[in-house]
Each structure stands twice: as structure tokens, then as C-alpha cells.
């Protein structure tokens, strides 16, 4: 399995930054050239000077826009403790068109299994660009939701630059699990009534992480289903955001 180190060569990866900032707090759009075309990022920076840790958010199967505010709550919590947040869209245009045509869960899962290698490569290309920035420290974490949790876990297993991993109702792709030799510290949060991604998938990810010598913890939310943390007024959603923030603060620090 391909691995990426902190000394990964930047050759072939071009970073084009288009800033729409009217103030230090405005979002910034970034495009990174990678396998199968450009990777789109949106950076939401902490209001602090100097080099800062970074957490990259990876969306679920429906992308960011459908529940943008739910993802932003995590970004806001991270920024409050001095960590920059990046929203990373790992889909290509071909992925988007293909998903529109797939009518069953089984066909979608077959397609996803074929795409994990390409998606993890695209994520790592974006990490290289982020770490090359003058405002970025070498402390970087991944935060993945559902399908994005599987992509985040697969990337973390391959890319040694990932210092911490948080997964919401996800797991490790079955085809990649036997190849895993390393993992960063992990927290996995999952409702035990999840009918989309079984609670056991998250438990297996934690067990795998521990098996390769890294700390792993699973937080169980009794009676909660898939995407429980996207609810606007559910105490479990607030608890999940707080746990994720504390986890990244402990493993990435803040400045």
C-alpha cells in the first residue's frame, strides 16, 4: 500500500489560491491539482496569528451543501480553540454524475469500493498543499462523516502526516483493512441504532487501530441513528462536537 511521509515531494501538485477574503475571518477557496483533476477546498481560519494546526473535514455521500450548517458547527468549534478547518470535496465530476445514476444502495457501495484508492490519493494531495502553507503547522487531523469517515480512515492508514483521526459513523473499507500497518490516535462516534453504517463498523475500526498500536476510543450514543449529530437541538449533537474538539485539541494542540 502506498504511504506518504512528511517529506513527500511536491512535484506535480500545483496550488492555486483564490481568496475572496474581505476580512481575516472570511472563507478562502483553494484548488489543488491532483489525480483525476482538481480538489476543491474551503478554508475557515482561526482568528489567531502564527502557525496553526489544521483539521480537514470530509463530507458524507451527499456532499457538504445539503447540511452545510451542521458541518460548520464542527468548524466553528475547532476555530474557537485555534485550529484551522478545511472543507474538502474529494468527489470528481465523474463521481457526481455516476452517483446520480446509481439507484440502489448495493450499486453505490460497489462503486465506492472501487473509488477509495483514488479518493485517498486526492485527499493526500490536498494535505500536501495545506502543509506547504506558511500559516500551517505540521499538526494535522482528519474528521470524516459516514462515507467521508471511511475515506478519512483509509487516508490516515496510508498517510503518516495525519496526526489524529475522528470518525462519525464510519469505518475502514473492507478491502483495505488487511493492509493497515499504522493508524493515528482515533475517536469514533456512532449511534447504536444506525441503519446505514452498522455500529459494528465503527467498533471494528477502533479494534484495528488498537491492533496496530495506536489509541482508539468509540463513543456510543444509545438509540441514535445515522447522522444524529446533524440535529439542530439534540444534546447528543452538542456532545459529539465537544468531544471531537477536545480530542483534536489534545492531539494537535492549538496556538
Phi, psi and omega in degrees: 000135180296139177236154179238136179247173179297339182262017181307136182288141183275354184306136177087355180244114182253139180250123177242120184249128174242110183264128175254019188291129169256349176207173182295340185265355183289152178289156181230131178265140183225139177237127183241126177286134182205191178301132178064033175103188188281151175254128181267131178233148167235124183260132176238104192270145172292149182274060179220152181270169177084185179284138185228151172294164183227141168237130180256124180268133178244124188288164171283188189296337183263009178080185183276326197292328184298323179230050186305316185295327179296318176293322182296332178298322175294315180299318180298319180293323179291316179299326181296337178254017173086023180246128176288144179242136177239132172265119185246121176263104185274352178290147165265170176297327177295320176302313183299314180295322182293315180300327179296336183265344185273118190262348182236155178299322181297318180291323177296316181294324176297317179295316179301318180299328178284342189257352185302319181299314179294318181295318180294325177296320179294320178297315181295327174299319178293322178298321178301316180294319180296313182292341178280349181288148181291339181264004183256131172278183180268014180257117188220136179233160175243140178231108185242144183242124175056241177305320177297333175292322176294318178296318179296316181296317179296320178294316181298326178292332184266327192251109186289352178282346179282117186266343182200147184225127173239131183233130174255119177042061180223206180179195176253133177306136185302323183288339182263337185306317181294342183268352188289127179243342179213153173213152172277174172306141188228142162234132179236129183242131191206138171276137183280359175252020182291122179259353179269307176239113184302145175307326181297334178295318176293320179298320179295324177296317178296317179297318178297317179300315178295325182295332179263011170096011179253153177288138178218140181222138174245133177255122183261131177248106185298129175075004183265144181261194182292134179072025182303329184282357178271354178292141186287326188235021181272125178303332179295326178293316178298319179297317181298315180297317180295319179295317179297317180298314179297321179299311181291325176298320180292323186261339179251336186074182175208161183242000000 
